[in-house]
Amino acid sequence: MIYSMTGYAANQIQINSATIQLEIKSVNHRFLDITIKSAEEFKSLENQLRTLMAQYINRGKIDIKLFLKDNQSQNNTLELNHELLQKYLNLMTQIEKYGISQAPLTIPQILSIPGILSQTQFTTDEIQEPLLTEFSVLLSKFVQTQSIEGEKLQQLLSSRLTQIAEVVTQIKPLLGKVTAEYQTKLKQRLAEFMRESEINDARLQQELAFFCQKMDVSEELDRLQAHVNEFNALLNKGGQIGKRLDFICQEMHREANTFGSKSVAIETTQKAVDLKVLIEQIREQVQNIM
């Protein structure tokens, strides 16, 4: 199984009184580049998030967002300050001993006492463990999206590799045809300058051998096919193979270029162009593989 460097996962989670929005997305990059945008409350957790991410991912530009949702209204709770209320009641009892009486306190009056209500906000320590657990769950979903994209890439690359193998198969019989056509043209040209009886068969064979040596691309085609086989083997093996595949693409492009430079016929030149187009399409997709 191969993995794409493109992935996305998001989730809204509830931990105690905190509603937290988590998001992970990535695009291709030569190295691992992690950017975290988080609320001030979570700054202390960023290094741990990076460590968790690096356990799963080794390449790609990763953007992580971690912030509170509606924290002013949802994440703070109001609590009655029982200790302060009891102190007020005790003071009232002491005052009544002096014969001073008053009407019973109403609830609005009690709530208006300064400090009687305390606003309790969650602390990072309280949510650190459950938050990291939820992040790990989301990270697994994120990697799964990369796997799905990787499967699509594998199918596309396998198709292009099959097309390259077909082009190589089509080239081999063309080489014999090109050689025969050149031999015929060579005879015709010689005949234009000398009588048939003067044509030296040895000289003709020498020129033909020189031509065949000049246009011999058997090694290039063999190496190209070997690269295709290695590429397929890596796709089937899976894992984090993007850098290796990129190197193989460079080698494939080198062989296609050499083949094109040795081409002396329209048919083989067109096949060289076909190979380059297919290899370039593969190279573009390989840039997305982890």
Backbone as CSV, one residue per row, in Angstrom:
resi,resn,N_x,N_y,N_z,CA_x,CA_y,CA_z,C_x,C_y,C_z
1,MET,0.840,-1.196,0.000,0.000,0.000,0.000,0.873,1.243,0.000
2,ILE,0.557,2.186,-0.881,1.290,3.444,-0.899,0.387,4.553,-0.359
3,TYR,1.026,5.642,0.065,0.284,6.739,0.686,0.548,8.040,-0.075
4,SER,-0.522,8.766,-0.312,-0.404,10.087,-0.902,-0.025,11.087,0.186
5,MET,0.655,12.148,-0.206,0.940,13.210,0.757,-0.245,14.154,0.912
6,THR,-1.278,13.948,0.112,-2.493,14.747,0.215,-3.487,14.044,1.143
7,GLY,-3.964,14.749,2.140,-4.927,14.158,3.063,-5.666,15.231,3.837
8,TYR,-6.808,14.845,4.424,-7.602,15.800,5.211,-8.477,15.051,6.197
9,ALA,-8.560,15.596,7.401,-9.472,15.050,8.422,-9.779,16.161,9.421
10,ALA,-11.020,16.196,9.882,-11.434,17.217,10.855,-12.493,16.628,11.771
11,ASN,-12.569,17.181,12.979,-13.559,16.699,13.932,-13.788,17.752,15.012
12,GLN,-15.010,17.787,15.512,-15.352,18.662,16.633,-15.593,17.774,17.841
13,ILE,-14.857,18.004,18.898,-14.923,17.130,20.065,-15.316,17.919,21.306
14,GLN,-15.906,17.209,22.252,-16.332,17.809,23.516,-15.544,17.147,24.642
15,ILE,-14.743,17.935,25.352,-13.982,17.431,26.489,-14.345,18.271,27.703
16,ASN,-14.998,17.621,28.675,-15.532,18.343,29.835,-16.419,19.485,29.340
17,SER,-16.076,20.715,29.687,-16.904,21.831,29.256,-16.379,22.490,27.979
18,ALA,-15.313,21.947,27.406,-14.674,22.579,26.256,-15.115,21.937,24.941
19,THR,-15.526,22.776,23.994,-15.815,22.327,22.629,-14.620,22.709,21.761
20,ILE,-13.979,21.700,21.190,-12.706,21.912,20.499,-12.818,21.481,19.038
21,GLN,-12.311,22.306,18.142,-12.285,21.991,16.719,-10.872,21.568,16.336
22,LEU,-10.759,20.368,15.748,-9.473,19.829,15.307,-9.492,19.665,13.792
23,GLU,-8.379,19.988,13.154,-8.301,19.838,11.696,-6.861,19.523,11.284
24,ILE,-6.702,18.548,10.367,-5.389,18.205,9.807,-5.531,18.144,8.289
25,LYS,-4.658,18.833,7.588,-4.641,18.729,6.130,-3.197,18.800,5.646
26,SER,-2.938,18.222,4.472,-1.568,18.188,3.972,-1.534,18.223,2.452
27,VAL,-0.409,18.705,1.939,-0.113,18.669,0.506,1.327,18.182,0.360
28,ASN,1.741,17.969,-0.896,3.074,17.399,-1.096,4.184,18.403,-0.777
29,HIS,5.299,17.858,-0.313,6.472,18.663,0.034,7.671,17.720,0.061
30,ARG,8.851,18.245,-0.242,10.041,17.389,-0.280,10.370,16.820,1.088
31,PHE,10.102,17.593,2.129,10.443,17.164,3.487,9.186,17.240,4.368
32,LEU,9.372,16.994,5.664,8.259,17.109,6.608,8.234,18.527,7.160
33,ASP,7.139,19.231,6.892,6.984,20.618,7.338,5.632,20.731,8.051
34,ILE,5.669,20.854,9.379,4.448,20.883,10.192,4.198,22.300,10.710
35,THR,3.027,22.833,10.394,2.609,24.136,10.898,1.383,23.942,11.785
36,ILE,1.415,24.489,13.001,0.299,24.347,13.935,-0.258,25.726,14.272
37,LYS,-1.550,25.890,14.058,-2.251,27.099,14.463,-3.217,26.713,15.572
38,SER,-2.968,27.211,16.768,-3.784,26.789,17.907,-4.138,27.981,18.779
39,ALA,-5.188,27.788,19.569,-5.569,28.793,20.559,-4.487,28.866,21.627
40,GLU,-4.425,29.986,22.307,-3.381,30.199,23.304,-3.386,29.108,24.368
41,GLU,-4.582,28.576,24.661,-4.705,27.549,25.706,-3.963,26.261,25.353
42,PHE,-3.685,26.051,24.048,-3.099,24.777,23.617,-1.638,24.895,23.184
43,LYS,-1.043,26.062,23.338,0.336,26.262,22.883,1.302,25.267,23.522
44,SER,1.057,24.933,24.781,1.966,24.027,25.491,1.901,22.599,24.961
45,LEU,0.881,22.280,24.169,0.720,20.919,23.650,1.291,20.748,22.244
46,GLU,1.766,21.821,21.646,2.171,21.761,20.239,3.318,20.791,19.990
47,ASN,4.299,20.746,20.864,5.420,19.818,20.676,4.963,18.360,20.707
48,GLN,4.000,18.068,21.577,3.484,16.702,21.652,2.703,16.345,20.383
49,LEU,1.984,17.323,19.836,1.262,17.091,18.580,2.242,16.818,17.444
50,ARG,3.337,17.556,17.412,4.360,17.328,16.385,4.962,15.931,16.504
51,THR,5.210,15.519,17.740,5.788,14.191,17.962,4.841,13.095,17.478
52,LEU,3.566,13.239,17.793,2.578,12.264,17.340,2.505,12.217,15.818
53,MET,2.504,13.386,15.186,2.423,13.449,13.729,3.631,12.788,13.077
54,ALA,4.816,13.035,13.621,6.048,12.494,13.040,6.122,10.972,13.145
55,GLN,5.338,10.378,14.037,5.310,8.923,14.158,4.596,8.274,12.971
56,TYR,3.732,9.042,12.316,2.956,8.515,11.197,3.454,9.028,9.838
57,ILE,3.956,10.250,9.805,4.252,10.930,8.549,5.718,11.307,8.481
58,ASN,6.342,11.126,7.301,7.740,11.541,7.166,7.956,12.565,6.062
59,ARG,6.913,12.829,5.239,7.027,13.849,4.196,5.685,14.556,4.042
60,GLY,5.753,15.811,3.603,4.529,16.549,3.334,4.461,17.848,4.123
61,LYS,3.707,18.788,3.608,3.456,20.042,4.320,2.151,19.873,5.085
62,ILE,2.249,19.804,6.411,1.113,19.508,7.272,0.632,20.780,7.962
63,ASP,-0.667,21.031,7.875,-1.273,22.152,8.603,-2.243,21.589,9.644
64,ILE,-2.004,21.943,10.909,-2.863,21.487,12.006,-3.525,22.716,12.625
65,LYS,-4.838,22.634,12.792,-5.578,23.710,13.462,-6.250,23.144,14.706
66,LEU,-6.111,23.871,15.801,-6.649,23.422,17.083,-7.140,24.650,17.839
67,PHE,-8.453,24.770,17.952,-8.972,25.969,18.617,-10.296,25.677,19.318
68,LEU,-10.644,26.548,20.227,-11.896,26.438,20.972,-13.036,26.995,20.135
69,LYS,-14.181,26.387,20.255,-15.352,26.869,19.545,-16.329,27.481,20.546
70,ASP,-16.659,28.764,20.355,-17.576,29.483,21.241,-17.167,29.337,22.692
71,ASN,-15.877,29.523,22.974,-15.411,29.238,24.331,-15.986,30.183,25.384
72,GLN,-16.341,31.392,24.993,-16.865,32.329,25.991,-18.204,31.880,26.557
73,SER,-19.043,31.295,25.712,-20.384,30.918,26.153,-20.496,29.460,26.566
74,GLN,-19.607,28.604,26.020,-19.766,27.173,26.259,-18.728,26.582,27.200
75,ASN,-17.533,27.159,27.193,-16.443,26.499,27.886,-16.206,27.026,29.295
76,ASN,-16.953,28.060,29.683,-16.865,28.581,31.045,-18.144,28.249,31.810
77,THR,-18.004,27.898,33.062,-19.182,27.592,33.880,-19.188,28.510,35.103
78,LEU,-20.393,28.889,35.532,-20.557,29.733,36.721,-20.851,28.856,37.922
79,GLU,-20.171,29.137,39.019,-20.373,28.368,40.247,-20.611,29.326,41.419
80,LEU,-21.470,28.886,42.343,-21.766,29.672,43.537,-20.617,29.542,44.535
81,ASN,-20.170,30.692,45.040,-19.092,30.696,46.026,-19.713,30.451,47.403
82,HIS,-19.836,29.164,47.752,-20.509,28.775,48.995,-19.803,29.356,50.226
83,GLU,-18.516,29.372,50.201,-17.762,29.866,51.362,-18.039,31.347,51.594
84,LEU,-18.060,32.137,50.527,-18.325,33.568,50.676,-19.758,33.818,51.122
85,LEU,-20.705,33.048,50.573,-22.104,33.202,50.972,-22.281,32.916,52.459
86,GLN,-21.625,31.863,52.938,-21.729,31.516,54.361,-21.164,32.633,55.246
87,LYS,-20.120,33.262,54.806,-19.545,34.369,55.578,-20.522,35.540,55.669
88,TYR,-21.209,35.841,54.556,-22.204,36.917,54.560,-23.340,36.580,55.524
89,LEU,-23.803,35.337,55.486,-24.900,34.932,56.366,-24.483,35.007,57.838
90,ASN,-23.259,34.621,58.116,-22.750,34.687,59.496,-22.697,36.137,59.981
91,LEU,-22.265,37.032,59.089,-22.215,38.451,59.448,-23.619,38.999,59.728
92,MET,-24.567,38.579,58.922,-25.948,39.029,59.119,-26.469,38.549,60.466
93,THR,-26.126,37.333,60.852,-26.558,36.793,62.150,-25.969,37.614,63.296
94,GLN,-24.703,37.979,63.167,-24.063,38.777,64.211,-24.711,40.159,64.333
95,ILE,-25.064,40.743,63.182,-25.691,42.065,63.175,-27.071,42.020,63.841
96,GLU,-27.798,40.937,63.620,-29.145,40.800,64.201,-29.098,40.746,65.726
97,LYS,-27.981,40.360,66.314,-27.843,40.294,67.770,-27.945,41.678,68.414
98,TYR,-27.681,42.708,67.592,-27.780,44.072,68.094,-29.200,44.622,67.944
99,GLY,-30.125,43.743,67.605,-31.521,44.157,67.510,-31.859,44.799,66.190
100,ILE,-30.970,44.683,65.277,-31.228,45.231,63.935,-31.823,44.128,63.068
101,SER,-33.026,44.356,62.570,-33.664,43.340,61.731,-33.792,43.860,60.304
102,GLN,-33.936,42.913,59.382,-34.083,43.291,57.975,-34.948,42.261,57.272
103,ALA,-35.440,42.662,56.116,-36.243,41.734,55.317,-35.346,40.622,54.791
104,PRO,-35.927,39.451,54.592,-35.131,38.332,54.051,-34.483,38.706,52.711
105,LEU,-33.264,38.188,52.516,-32.562,38.420,51.242,-33.248,37.670,50.100
106,THR,-33.329,38.312,48.965,-33.868,37.644,47.770,-32.700,37.060,46.964
107,ILE,-33.019,36.144,46.068,-31.976,35.528,45.222,-31.240,36.567,44.372
108,PRO,-31.955,37.514,43.733,-31.218,38.533,42.967,-30.247,39.324,43.824
109,GLN,-30.644,39.593,45.087,-29.743,40.328,45.966,-28.487,39.505,46.297
110,ILE,-28.719,38.217,46.523,-27.572,37.337,46.818,-26.611,37.276,45.633
111,LEU,-27.186,37.142,44.424,-26.350,37.038,43.226,-25.601,38.330,42.921
112,SER,-26.098,39.455,43.456,-25.433,40.737,43.214,-24.273,40.990,44.161
113,ILE,-24.098,40.118,45.153,-22.992,40.280,46.092,-21.674,40.096,45.335
114,PRO,-20.722,41.001,45.420,-19.436,40.877,44.710,-18.708,39.589,45.067
115,GLY,-18.342,38.831,44.027,-17.566,37.608,44.229,-18.385,36.395,44.573
116,ILE,-19.720,36.529,44.670,-20.549,35.384,45.047,-20.593,34.329,43.940
117,LEU,-20.388,34.778,42.709,-20.316,33.855,41.571,-18.879,33.808,41.062
118,SER,-18.367,32.593,40.900,-17.018,32.430,40.360,-17.121,31.747,38.997
119,GLN,-16.283,32.194,38.086,-16.294,31.661,36.721,-15.159,30.658,36.611
120,THR,-15.524,29.422,36.445,-14.517,28.360,36.368,-14.225,28.013,34.911
121,GLN,-12.960,28.103,34.544,-12.547,27.771,33.181,-11.669,26.528,33.226
122,PHE,-11.776,25.708,32.172,-10.977,24.487,32.158,-9.494,24.841,32.121
123,THR,-8.675,23.922,32.597,-7.228,24.090,32.537,-6.660,23.110,31.523
124,THR,-5.481,23.432,30.982,-4.842,22.563,29.988,-4.565,21.189,30.571
125,ASP,-4.164,21.150,31.824,-3.863,19.863,32.459,-5.075,18.946,32.462
126,GLU,-6.255,19.539,32.626,-7.482,18.735,32.693,-7.797,18.050,31.367
127,ILE,-7.485,18.717,30.273,-7.894,18.171,28.974,-6.726,17.617,28.154
128,GLN,-5.503,17.711,28.666,-4.346,17.294,27.878,-4.442,15.843,27.420
129,GLU,-4.664,14.932,28.356,-4.693,13.508,28.003,-5.830,13.168,27.042
130,PRO,-7.087,13.568,27.342,-8.160,13.251,26.392,-7.980,13.942,25.031
131,LEU,-7.394,15.136,25.033,-7.182,15.837,23.764,-6.167,15.107,22.894
132,LEU,-5.072,14.653,23.485,-4.063,13.907,22.729,-4.622,12.581,22.221
133,THR,-5.493,11.982,23.028,-6.145,10.742,22.587,-7.030,11.001,21.382
134,GLU,-7.818,12.059,21.436,-8.693,12.411,20.320,-7.880,12.786,19.075
135,PHE,-6.755,13.444,19.296,-5.891,13.805,18.168,-5.334,12.549,17.496
136,SER,-4.969,11.552,18.283,-4.469,10.288,17.728,-5.539,9.599,16.880
137,VAL,-6.779,9.648,17.357,-7.898,9.066,16.595,-8.067,9.803,15.266
138,LEU,-8.031,11.129,15.332,-8.175,11.925,14.116,-6.998,11.682,13.169
139,LEU,-5.808,11.504,13.729,-4.620,11.249,12.929,-4.748,9.935,12.154
140,SER,-5.345,8.933,12.784,-5.578,7.657,12.100,-6.527,7.841,10.913
141,LYS,-7.566,8.653,11.105,-8.493,8.939,10.010,-7.790,9.704,8.887
142,PHE,-6.916,10.617,9.293,-6.153,11.395,8.312,-5.278,10.481,7.453
143,VAL,-4.568,9.561,8.091,-3.711,8.619,7.361,-4.554,7.739,6.435
144,GLN,-5.762,7.414,6.866,-6.651,6.607,6.029,-7.010,7.350,4.743
145,THR,-7.229,8.665,4.837,-7.517,9.439,3.619,-6.302,9.448,2.700
146,GLN,-5.103,9.482,3.278,-3.890,9.411,2.462,-3.769,8.054,1.774
147,SER,-4.214,7.013,2.465,-4.180,5.670,1.899,-5.142,5.554,0.708
148,ILE,-6.326,6.135,0.849,-7.308,6.101,-0.239,-6.770,6.829,-1.465
149,GLU,-6.184,8.001,-1.243,-5.583,8.747,-2.360,-4.408,7.972,-2.952
150,GLY,-3.649,7.294,-2.086,-2.518,6.492,-2.558,-2.962,5.345,-3.450
151,GLU,-4.098,4.745,-3.124,-4.626,3.653,-3.946,-4.983,4.151,-5.348
152,LYS,-5.550,5.361,-5.418,-5.872,5.947,-6.719,-4.604,6.208,-7.524
153,LEU,-3.584,6.724,-6.835,-2.312,6.983,-7.504,-1.686,5.697,-8.027
154,GLN,-1.763,4.630,-7.236,-1.177,3.357,-7.640,-1.839,2.827,-8.912
155,GLN,-3.149,2.930,-8.994,-3.869,2.478,-10.185,-3.451,3.282,-11.413
156,LEU,-3.338,4.601,-11.231,-2.946,5.463,-12.347,-1.523,5.152,-12.809
157,LEU,-0.607,5.004,-11.853,0.787,4.734,-12.195,0.941,3.368,-12.865
158,SER,0.218,2.377,-12.365,0.280,1.041,-12.971,-0.188,1.091,-14.419
159,SER,-1.210,1.887,-14.679,-1.714,2.035,-16.041,-0.658,2.661,-16.950
160,ARG,0.016,3.705,-16.458,1.056,4.368,-17.265,2.243,3.437,-17.503
161,LEU,2.613,2.664,-16.510,3.721,1.729,-16.670,3.395,0.664,-17.722
162,THR,2.149,0.209,-17.733,1.716,-0.757,-18.745,1.830,-0.149,-20.138
163,GLN,1.461,1.119,-20.274,1.553,1.798,-21.557,3.002,1.935,-22.008
164,ILE,3.914,2.204,-21.068,5.336,2.290,-21.418,5.841,0.947,-21.923
165,ALA,5.474,-0.127,-21.231,5.886,-1.468,-21.654,5.353,-1.783,-23.053
166,GLU,4.135,-1.330,-23.347,3.553,-1.556,-24.679,4.320,-0.792,-25.751
167,VAL,4.726,0.442,-25.435,5.493,1.237,-26.401,6.836,0.574,-26.674
168,VAL,7.504,0.096,-25.619,8.788,-0.596,-25.798,8.608,-1.823,-26.688
169,THR,7.530,-2.566,-26.489,7.248,-3.741,-27.309,7.035,-3.347,-28.773
170,GLN,6.400,-2.203,-28.996,6.142,-1.733,-30.367,7.417,-1.235,-31.052
171,ILE,8.379,-0.774,-30.263,9.605,-0.212,-30.835,10.480,-1.293,-31.465
172,LYS,10.611,-2.437,-30.817,11.568,-3.465,-31.254,11.366,-3.905,-32.703
173,PRO,10.148,-4.221,-33.148,9.998,-4.583,-34.569,10.240,-3.403,-35.505
174,LEU,10.046,-2.191,-35.028,10.290,-1.011,-35.863,11.768,-0.860,-36.199
175,LEU,12.638,-1.287,-35.286,14.072,-1.146,-35.510,14.526,-1.976,-36.706
176,GLY,14.010,-3.192,-36.810,14.344,-4.026,-37.965,13.837,-3.414,-39.260
177,LYS,12.647,-2.851,-39.202,12.063,-2.202,-40.381,12.897,-0.998,-40.802
178,VAL,13.330,-0.193,-39.829,14.138,0.986,-40.129,15.468,0.586,-40.751
179,THR,16.082,-0.486,-40.249,17.352,-0.959,-40.796,17.190,-1.403,-42.250
180,ALA,16.123,-2.159,-42.536,15.871,-2.631,-43.909,15.623,-1.453,-44.846
181,GLU,14.884,-0.464,-44.393,14.603,0.707,-45.230,15.881,1.500,-45.490
182,TYR,16.736,1.596,-44.484,17.994,2.315,-44.673,18.888,1.595,-45.675
183,GLN,18.913,0.270,-45.602,19.724,-0.508,-46.545,19.257,-0.271,-47.976
184,THR,17.950,-0.216,-48.175,17.403,0.032,-49.507,17.776,1.432,-49.992
185,LYS,17.631,2.419,-49.116,17.969,3.794,-49.489,19.451,3.938,-49.780
186,LEU,20.286,3.233,-49.014,21.727,3.297,-49.209,22.108,2.762,-50.590
187,LYS,21.490,1.673,-50.972,21.748,1.118,-52.300,21.319,2.077,-53.396
188,GLN,20.157,2.697,-53.183,19.656,3.639,-54.182,20.591,4.835,-54.337
189,ARG,21.104,5.336,-53.248,22.007,6.477,-53.310,23.323,6.120,-53.989
190,LEU,23.833,4.940,-53.660,25.061,4.502,-54.308,24.854,4.317,-55.802
191,ALA,23.673,3.819,-56.151,23.383,3.584,-57.566,23.308,4.881,-58.354
192,GLU,22.991,5.966,-57.695,22.919,7.259,-58.367,24.293,7.777,-58.781
193,PHE,25.335,7.276,-58.097,26.676,7.791,-58.354,27.590,6.795,-59.068
194,MET,27.219,5.554,-59.120,28.077,4.544,-59.782,27.228,3.444,-60.389
195,ARG,27.846,2.745,-61.302,27.135,1.636,-61.923,26.974,0.502,-60.927
196,GLU,25.953,-0.311,-61.171,25.648,-1.403,-60.229,26.832,-2.324,-60.035
197,SER,27.605,-2.535,-61.137,28.747,-3.447,-61.050,29.860,-2.896,-60.177
198,GLU,29.819,-1.564,-59.967,30.879,-0.933,-59.180,30.554,-0.867,-57.682
199,ILE,29.300,-1.194,-57.356,28.914,-1.132,-55.942,29.624,-2.227,-55.162
200,ASN,30.393,-1.833,-54.202,31.170,-2.766,-53.386,30.276,-3.282,-52.248
201,ASP,30.030,-4.582,-52.282,29.148,-5.174,-51.269,29.753,-5.055,-49.872
202,ALA,31.063,-5.168,-49.807,31.735,-5.057,-48.511,31.560,-3.648,-47.948
203,ARG,31.708,-2.664,-48.843,31.532,-1.282,-48.411,30.096,-1.040,-47.949
204,LEU,29.136,-1.632,-48.668,27.731,-1.504,-48.316,27.466,-2.084,-46.930
205,GLN,28.035,-3.255,-46.681,27.844,-3.895,-45.377,28.508,-3.109,-44.257
206,GLN,29.643,-2.487,-44.581,30.339,-1.679,-43.586,29.516,-0.452,-43.192
207,GLU,28.954,0.210,-44.233,28.105,1.372,-43.960,26.863,0.969,-43.171
208,LEU,26.312,-0.182,-43.551,25.113,-0.660,-42.871,25.415,-1.012,-41.416
209,ALA,26.587,-1.620,-41.170,26.976,-1.983,-39.805,27.188,-0.738,-38.965
210,PHE,27.796,0.283,-39.584,28.016,1.546,-38.876,26.683,2.182,-38.499
211,PHE,25.729,2.122,-39.435,24.400,2.678,-39.172,23.710,1.929,-38.031
212,CYS,23.784,0.617,-38.079,23.122,-0.201,-37.040,23.733,0.061,-35.663
213,GLN,25.055,0.236,-35.641,25.717,0.521,-34.369,25.305,1.882,-33.824
214,LYS,25.173,2.847,-34.747,24.810,4.196,-34.353,23.398,4.257,-33.788
215,MET,22.491,3.473,-34.340,21.096,3.530,-33.918,20.723,2.413,-32.940
216,ASP,21.720,1.664,-32.484,21.432,0.567,-31.560,20.930,1.124,-30.222
217,VAL,19.722,0.770,-29.869,19.114,1.256,-28.625,18.683,0.093,-27.728
218,SER,19.231,-1.069,-28.007,18.818,-2.250,-27.234,19.124,-2.089,-25.750
219,GLU,20.290,-1.503,-25.430,20.634,-1.310,-24.019,19.684,-0.327,-23.350
220,GLU,19.352,0.752,-24.057,18.431,1.752,-23.494,17.059,1.144,-23.231
221,LEU,16.589,0.350,-24.176,15.270,-0.275,-24.008,15.287,-1.308,-22.886
222,ASP,16.381,-2.049,-22.792,16.494,-3.042,-21.715,16.517,-2.357,-20.347
223,ARG,17.278,-1.257,-20.248,17.342,-0.547,-18.975,15.995,0.100,-18.648
224,LEU,15.330,0.612,-19.667,14.010,1.216,-19.444,13.032,0.173,-18.920
225,GLN,13.062,-1.009,-19.519,12.175,-2.082,-19.057,12.532,-2.509,-17.635
226,ALA,13.836,-2.503,-17.318,14.262,-2.865,-15.956,13.744,-1.833,-14.953
227,HIS,13.774,-0.556,-15.327,13.255,0.489,-14.443,11.741,0.325,-14.243
228,VAL,11.040,-0.031,-15.315,9.595,-0.257,-15.207,9.316,-1.407,-14.245
229,ASN,10.101,-2.469,-14.355,9.917,-3.621,-13.468,10.177,-3.249,-12.010
230,GLU,11.246,-2.463,-11.785,11.569,-2.043,-10.416,10.476,-1.128,-9.862
231,PHE,9.972,-0.246,-10.712,8.900,0.671,-10.308,7.675,-0.130,-9.875
232,ASN,7.303,-1.116,-10.672,6.147,-1.960,-10.343,6.363,-2.717,-9.034
233,ALA,7.588,-3.200,-8.848,7.894,-3.953,-7.623,7.738,-3.067,-6.392
234,LEU,8.183,-1.825,-6.487,8.055,-0.903,-5.365,6.593,-0.564,-5.089
235,LEU,5.798,-0.400,-6.148,4.370,-0.124,-5.959,3.693,-1.264,-5.215
236,ASN,4.067,-2.484,-5.562,3.465,-3.651,-4.913,3.965,-3.806,-3.473
237,LYS,5.211,-3.393,-3.233,5.768,-3.479,-1.886,5.121,-2.443,-0.977
238,GLY,4.930,-1.215,-1.504,4.276,-0.155,-0.740,5.199,0.486,0.280
239,GLY,4.599,1.248,1.185,5.371,1.968,2.185,5.699,3.373,1.724
240,GLN,6.700,3.944,2.326,7.100,5.316,2.010,8.204,5.268,0.951
241,ILE,7.782,5.258,-0.307,8.683,4.982,-1.427,8.796,6.152,-2.397
242,GLY,8.238,7.300,-2.056,8.174,8.422,-2.982,9.530,8.860,-3.519
243,LYS,10.528,8.994,-2.637,11.843,9.461,-3.063,12.497,8.463,-4.022
244,ARG,12.352,7.180,-3.745,12.925,6.154,-4.617,12.252,6.171,-5.991
245,LEU,10.951,6.321,-6.011,10.228,6.372,-7.276,10.640,7.603,-8.088
246,ASP,10.867,8.703,-7.415,11.291,9.921,-8.105,12.646,9.705,-8.784
247,PHE,13.546,9.018,-8.106,14.854,8.718,-8.684,14.706,7.822,-9.920
248,ILE,13.843,6.814,-9.828,13.643,5.913,-10.968,13.075,6.681,-12.160
249,CYS,12.187,7.628,-11.897,11.631,8.454,-12.978,12.737,9.203,-13.720
250,GLN,13.692,9.721,-12.975,14.810,10.424,-13.603,15.598,9.493,-14.518
251,GLU,15.812,8.266,-14.071,16.547,7.295,-14.880,15.749,6.894,-16.116
252,MET,14.464,6.725,-15.972,13.610,6.396,-17.112,13.646,7.518,-18.158
253,HIS,13.599,8.751,-17.666,13.633,9.902,-18.574,14.972,9.970,-19.303
254,ARG,16.048,9.608,-18.626,17.371,9.597,-19.248,17.421,8.587,-20.410
255,GLU,16.884,7.399,-20.172,16.890,6.374,-21.221,16.023,6.783,-22.408
256,ALA,14.876,7.395,-22.118,13.992,7.849,-23.204,14.657,8.947,-24.025
257,ASN,15.397,9.831,-23.369,16.116,10.895,-24.069,17.188,10.322,-24.992
258,THR,17.958,9.350,-24.474,19.004,8.725,-25.287,18.402,8.009,-26.495
259,PHE,17.307,7.306,-26.263,16.622,6.633,-27.367,16.171,7.642,-28.422
260,GLY,15.614,8.761,-27.956,15.156,9.788,-28.884,16.283,10.391,-29.691
261,SER,17.457,10.595,-29.051,18.597,11.181,-29.755,19.162,10.252,-30.818
262,LYS,18.957,8.938,-30.666,19.445,7.964,-31.639,18.426,7.660,-32.728
263,SER,17.252,8.201,-32.574,16.186,7.905,-33.533,16.495,8.529,-34.893
264,VAL,16.296,7.741,-35.971,16.564,8.223,-37.337,15.336,8.076,-38.228
265,ALA,14.215,7.742,-37.620,12.992,7.561,-38.407,11.825,8.227,-37.685
266,ILE,10.839,8.625,-38.467,9.676,9.304,-37.898,8.965,8.418,-36.887
267,GLU,8.846,7.117,-37.224,8.115,6.199,-36.336,8.767,6.085,-34.965
268,THR,10.112,5.907,-34.952,10.796,5.762,-33.667,10.856,7.093,-32.909
269,THR,10.936,8.211,-33.638,10.914,9.523,-32.989,9.585,9.732,-32.271
270,GLN,8.501,9.314,-32.920,7.185,9.446,-32.298,7.083,8.573,-31.048
271,LYS,7.688,7.392,-31.121,7.662,6.511,-29.947,8.467,7.120,-28.791
272,ALA,9.557,7.803,-29.128,10.353,8.472,-28.090,9.532,9.566,-27.418
273,VAL,8.758,10.309,-28.218,7.887,11.349,-27.666,6.824,10.726,-26.766
274,ASP,6.245,9.603,-27.208,5.228,8.910,-26.397,5.801,8.496,-25.043
275,LEU,7.035,7.983,-25.072,7.672,7.558,-23.820,7.880,8.747,-22.880
276,LYS,8.360,9.850,-23.418,8.623,11.026,-22.588,7.336,11.565,-21.963
277,VAL,6.260,11.572,-22.735,4.978,12.061,-22.217,4.505,11.184,-21.065
278,LEU,4.580,9.861,-21.252,4.137,8.932,-20.208,5.005,9.058,-18.950
279,ILE,6.314,9.168,-19.140,7.227,9.280,-17.998,6.988,10.590,-17.246
280,GLU,6.714,11.667,-17.979,6.440,12.949,-17.335,5.144,12.884,-16.534
281,GLN,4.141,12.199,-17.070,2.884,12.026,-16.336,3.122,11.244,-15.042
282,ILE,3.963,10.235,-15.117,4.307,9.452,-13.927,5.052,10.322,-12.915
283,ARG,6.019,11.095,-13.403,6.818,11.938,-12.516,5.957,12.939,-11.756
284,GLU,4.971,13.517,-12.433,4.083,14.479,-11.792,3.319,13.828,-10.634
285,GLN,2.844,12.600,-10.846,2.074,11.926,-9.815,2.963,11.435,-8.665
286,VAL,4.192,11.061,-9.005,5.111,10.579,-7.969,5.403,11.671,-6.949
287,GLN,5.317,12.946,-7.353,5.576,14.039,-6.421,4.588,14.045,-5.258
288,ASN,3.451,13.340,-5.414,2.441,13.294,-4.359,2.559,12.084,-3.454
289,ILE,3.519,11.205,-3.742,3.639,9.961,-2.981,4.605,10.130,-1.816
290,MET,4.194,9.673,-0.656,5.013,9.797,0.549,6.261,8.926,0.459
